[in-house]
Amino acid sequence: MSGSTASRRTGSVLLACVAVVAALAGCATGTDAVASGGTFDFVSPGGKTDITYDPPASRGTIGTLAGPDLMNEGKTVSVADFPGQVVVLNLWGQWCGPCRAEVPALEQVYERTRDQGVAFVGINVRDPQRDKAEDFVIDNRVGYPSIYDPSMRTLLALGGNFPTSVIPTTLVLDRQHRVAAVFLRALLAEDLQPVVERIARETA
């Protein structure tokens, strides 16, 4: 994203993000989710909750994003596991009412678009009790993997310029894993599916 666009981010969002990045940077790595690099620079002009980044050449990439597989201890999940695919990233917590409300829609879009080269990855945040997050996945029959990231360390992959207080949040990455769309709200299937299908139809 251009410098002129980046300059439009609000001071309050910047200050909040600086604080979050400073806190997360102090976390030990170990088996925590990890993230580095990337060129994505988040801007939400006018308080929008639905943001698209077009044309595709203007999109920024996220950094390396990977972390523990919530449902399979000892394994990891990474965006890099899905080369050449559209990847839908959903930040959620079992404590979050809107997350519970939107999960059937996310599962529906996942099932309808997976044959179009679309992958979904959840990022479970702020859930210190892993078993409760696992129960959420089982109870809601979620078919796609989630990274277990109670410290929200994965958000460093977004360059720090992101309103991390908004849960749920959904990002749609194109086939080159550039950020094509961001939703800062709970979604219905009719909100998400057309966007995902449009991005899946884009030529490389």
C-alpha positions as CSV (number, residue, x, y, z in Angstrom):
1,M,0.0,0.0,0.0
2,S,1.3,3.5,-0.8
3,G,2.8,5.9,1.7
4,S,0.0,8.3,1.1
5,T,-2.6,5.7,1.9
6,A,-0.8,4.7,5.1
7,S,-0.7,8.2,6.3
8,R,-4.5,8.3,6.5
9,R,-4.6,5.8,9.4
10,T,-6.0,7.4,12.5
11,G,-3.7,8.2,15.4
12,S,-5.8,6.3,17.8
13,V,-5.6,3.1,15.8
14,L,-1.8,3.6,15.4
15,L,-1.3,4.1,19.1
16,A,-3.4,1.1,20.0
17,C,-1.5,-1.1,17.5
18,V,1.9,0.1,18.7
19,A,0.9,-0.9,22.3
20,V,-0.3,-4.3,21.2
21,V,2.9,-5.0,19.1
22,A,5.1,-3.9,21.9
23,A,3.3,-6.3,24.3
24,L,3.3,-9.2,21.9
25,A,7.0,-8.7,20.9
26,G,7.9,-9.4,24.5
27,C,6.3,-12.9,24.4
28,A,8.5,-15.9,24.3
29,T,8.3,-17.9,21.1
30,G,8.5,-21.6,22.0
31,T,5.5,-23.3,20.5
32,D,3.5,-20.0,20.3
33,A,2.2,-18.9,17.0
34,V,4.8,-17.0,15.0
35,A,4.7,-14.3,12.4
36,S,7.2,-12.2,10.5
37,G,7.7,-10.1,7.4
38,G,4.9,-8.9,5.1
39,T,3.9,-5.7,3.5
40,F,0.2,-5.4,4.5
41,D,-0.6,-2.0,5.9
42,F,-4.1,-1.9,7.4
43,V,-6.2,1.2,6.9
44,S,-9.9,1.6,7.8
45,P,-11.0,4.9,6.3
46,G,-14.1,6.5,7.9
47,G,-14.6,3.6,10.3
48,K,-15.5,1.1,7.7
49,T,-16.1,-2.5,8.7
50,D,-15.9,-4.0,5.2
51,I,-12.7,-3.1,3.3
52,T,-11.5,-4.3,-0.1
53,Y,-8.1,-3.8,-1.7
54,D,-8.3,-3.4,-5.5
55,P,-6.7,-3.6,-8.0
56,P,-4.9,-6.7,-7.0
57,A,-1.5,-5.1,-7.8
58,S,-2.1,-2.7,-4.9
59,R,-2.5,-5.4,-2.3
60,G,0.0,-6.0,0.5
61,T,1.2,-9.5,1.6
62,I,1.0,-10.7,5.2
63,G,4.1,-12.1,6.9
64,T,4.8,-15.7,7.7
65,L,1.9,-16.8,9.8
66,A,1.9,-20.2,11.6
67,G,1.1,-21.7,14.9
68,P,0.0,-24.7,16.9
69,D,-2.9,-26.7,15.5
70,L,-5.7,-26.3,18.0
71,M,-7.1,-29.8,17.6
72,N,-3.9,-31.7,17.0
73,E,-1.2,-31.1,19.6
74,G,2.3,-31.3,18.2
75,K,1.2,-30.2,14.7
76,T,1.3,-26.7,13.2
77,V,-1.0,-24.9,10.8
78,S,0.4,-22.3,8.4
79,V,-0.9,-20.1,5.6
80,A,2.0,-21.6,3.6
81,D,0.3,-24.9,3.8
82,F,-2.1,-23.7,1.1
83,P,0.0,-22.5,-1.8
84,G,-1.9,-21.1,-4.7
85,Q,-5.2,-21.1,-2.8
86,V,-7.4,-18.3,-1.6
87,V,-7.2,-18.4,2.2
88,V,-9.9,-17.1,4.5
89,L,-8.5,-16.2,8.0
90,N,-11.0,-15.9,10.8
91,L,-10.1,-14.5,14.2
92,W,-12.4,-16.0,16.9
93,G,-12.8,-16.9,20.5
94,Q,-15.2,-19.3,22.2
95,W,-16.0,-16.4,24.6
96,C,-17.3,-14.2,21.8
97,G,-21.0,-14.2,21.1
98,P,-20.7,-12.9,17.5
99,C,-18.2,-15.7,16.8
100,R,-20.8,-18.2,17.9
101,A,-23.4,-16.5,15.7
102,E,-21.2,-16.5,12.5
103,V,-19.6,-19.9,12.7
104,P,-22.5,-21.7,10.8
105,A,-22.1,-19.2,8.0
106,L,-18.3,-19.6,7.8
107,E,-18.7,-23.4,7.7
108,Q,-21.3,-23.1,5.0
109,V,-19.0,-20.9,2.8
110,Y,-16.1,-23.2,3.4
111,E,-18.1,-26.2,2.2
112,R,-19.4,-24.3,-0.8
113,T,-16.0,-23.0,-2.0
114,R,-13.4,-25.5,-1.0
115,D,-13.6,-27.1,-4.5
116,Q,-12.8,-23.7,-6.0
117,G,-9.3,-23.7,-4.4
118,V,-10.4,-21.9,-1.2
119,A,-9.0,-22.8,2.3
120,F,-10.2,-21.6,5.7
121,V,-7.9,-21.1,8.7
122,G,-9.2,-20.0,12.1
123,I,-7.1,-18.2,14.6
124,N,-8.3,-18.8,18.1
125,V,-7.4,-15.9,20.3
126,R,-7.7,-14.9,24.0
127,D,-8.7,-18.4,25.1
128,P,-6.2,-19.5,27.8
129,Q,-8.2,-22.7,28.4
130,R,-7.5,-24.7,25.3
131,D,-10.1,-27.4,26.1
132,K,-12.9,-24.8,25.9
133,A,-11.8,-23.7,22.4
134,E,-11.6,-27.4,21.4
135,D,-15.1,-28.0,22.6
136,F,-16.3,-25.0,20.6
137,V,-14.9,-26.6,17.4
138,I,-16.4,-29.9,18.2
139,D,-19.8,-28.6,19.2
140,N,-20.1,-26.4,16.1
141,R,-18.7,-29.1,13.7
142,V,-16.0,-26.8,12.3
143,G,-14.3,-28.6,9.5
144,Y,-11.3,-26.4,8.9
145,P,-8.2,-26.0,11.1
146,S,-7.5,-23.3,13.6
147,I,-4.3,-22.0,15.0
148,Y,-4.3,-21.8,18.8
149,D,-3.0,-18.4,19.7
150,P,-4.2,-17.1,23.1
151,S,-1.6,-14.3,23.1
152,M,-2.6,-13.1,19.6
153,R,1.0,-13.3,18.4
154,T,-0.1,-14.2,14.9
155,L,-1.3,-10.7,14.3
156,L,2.4,-9.6,14.1
157,A,2.1,-11.0,10.5
158,L,-0.1,-8.1,9.7
159,G,2.6,-5.6,10.5
160,G,0.9,-4.4,13.7
161,N,-1.4,-2.0,11.9
162,F,-4.6,-3.8,12.8
163,P,-7.5,-3.1,15.2
164,T,-6.9,-6.2,17.3
165,S,-9.8,-5.4,19.6
166,V,-12.3,-6.4,16.9
167,I,-13.2,-10.1,17.3
168,P,-14.5,-11.6,15.1
169,T,-12.4,-10.4,12.2
170,T,-12.1,-12.1,8.8
171,L,-9.4,-11.6,6.2
172,V,-9.6,-12.9,2.6
173,L,-6.2,-13.6,1.0
174,D,-5.9,-14.0,-2.7
175,R,-4.0,-16.8,-4.4
176,Q,-0.8,-15.0,-3.9
177,H,-1.7,-14.5,-0.2
178,R,-2.1,-10.8,-0.6
179,V,-4.9,-9.2,1.5
180,A,-7.9,-8.7,-0.7
181,A,-10.6,-8.0,1.8
182,V,-11.1,-7.5,5.5
183,F,-14.3,-7.7,7.5
184,L,-14.4,-6.2,11.0
185,R,-17.7,-7.8,12.0
186,A,-19.6,-11.0,12.2
187,L,-20.6,-12.3,8.8
188,L,-23.5,-14.0,7.1
189,A,-22.9,-16.4,4.3
190,E,-24.3,-14.0,1.8
191,D,-21.7,-11.4,2.9
192,L,-18.7,-13.6,2.5
193,Q,-19.4,-16.0,-0.2
194,P,-19.6,-13.6,-3.2
195,V,-16.3,-11.9,-2.1
196,V,-14.5,-15.3,-1.8
197,E,-15.8,-16.5,-5.1
198,R,-14.9,-13.3,-6.9
199,I,-11.3,-13.5,-5.5
200,A,-11.1,-17.2,-6.4
201,R,-12.0,-16.3,-10.0
202,E,-9.1,-13.8,-10.3
203,T,-6.3,-14.9,-12.6
204,A,-2.8,-15.0,-11.2
